[in-house]
Amino acid sequence: MEKDAIIHEVLRLNGIEWDQFEFADLVAIQREVRAAIDAKRKLAGKVRLADTGAPSSRVLPVPLYMGKDGYRTLVTRAAPAHTLDSVNKLDRCILGVSLGGSNAATFHGAKLEAIVRWIAARAKHCCVLVGDSLGRISVEVREGLDAERAEREARALGRSYVAETEDIFRRYTSDQVTFEFKYGTEYANHPNFGPYLDNVRAHHDKDAAFKQLVHEFAGKYLERTARSVGRGATPPSERWQRIAREYLIEEIALLACFAADGWSTLVYPGSIDSICEIAEGRFPTLPEPLRDLRFIALWLDGKRGSR
């Protein structure tokens, strides 16, 4: 049964009619039920996919981080749900790399190798999206820098990241899979980036449900950042809230550009609820290429180790 149908049935069984609620209340109810369903799906996904092996036709290099020193990569979520049917056979995918955020350490060392190894076993082409354009926002919020200095630092972080990790990507490159680096800042000059960005901002201003999605993302983003830098309960300033909202808006426009160029499957170590909702088609009037967006959330299991 579809999520919206489940919500409707719950209300019907309790003798509640839709028109008794304000729009904002309906959105809140819908989101709570979806969150519960998604939590169940994630748990079921871990159990169902824990023993799903990589395609046997590919021979991978011996891991740099062997056994218990490494990680095993599992799929915990895919959006839309039918993406699970093809998760072990990908043509072109994007690996989104976060810079300067609370999970930046995930993209180094044993964790990075586990992700790259998972992709190398399944994909033909992987675009490693080094998120320096979004990284500038993380740097600005975390370090309190002005926008210009934050952008310079994020660009430097991006170049440094590629220099530090390219050996791992090269190690897993073969005649069956290729990896190529792209920087988020390169897409400032993409012919569609400006129009897509205007489109997403307009939706934020006129679509109440989408605006709520963006604001919820911003709130969680700022909470994670505050915890990671030890700011405690200090409330975020209006400037930080605005910047955090811009993070998701720019990310959506960037993904639309990639989808338009044929890179429509995003692989990421963690579930991003906002991107999942977009991939599931909840906001069909966003830039058209996003209708083809697919999202695969990975989970790194350190207990089982690499293999």
Secondary structure, DSSP 8 states (H G I E B T S, - for coil): --HHHHHHHHHHHTT--GGGS-HHHHHHHHHHHHHHHHHHHHHHHHHHHTT----TT------SS-GGGS-EEEEEEEESGGGGGGTTS-SEEEEEE--SSTTGGGGSHHHHHHHHHHHHTT-SEEEEEE-HHHHHHHHHHHH---HHHHHHHHHHHHHHHHHHHHHHHHHT--SS-EEEEEEGGGGGG-TTHHHHHHHHHHHHHH-HHHHHHHHHHHHHHHHHHHHHHT-TT----HHHHHHHHHHHHHHHHHHHHHHHTT--EEEESS--HHHHHHHTTS-TTS-GGGGG-EEEEEEEETTT---
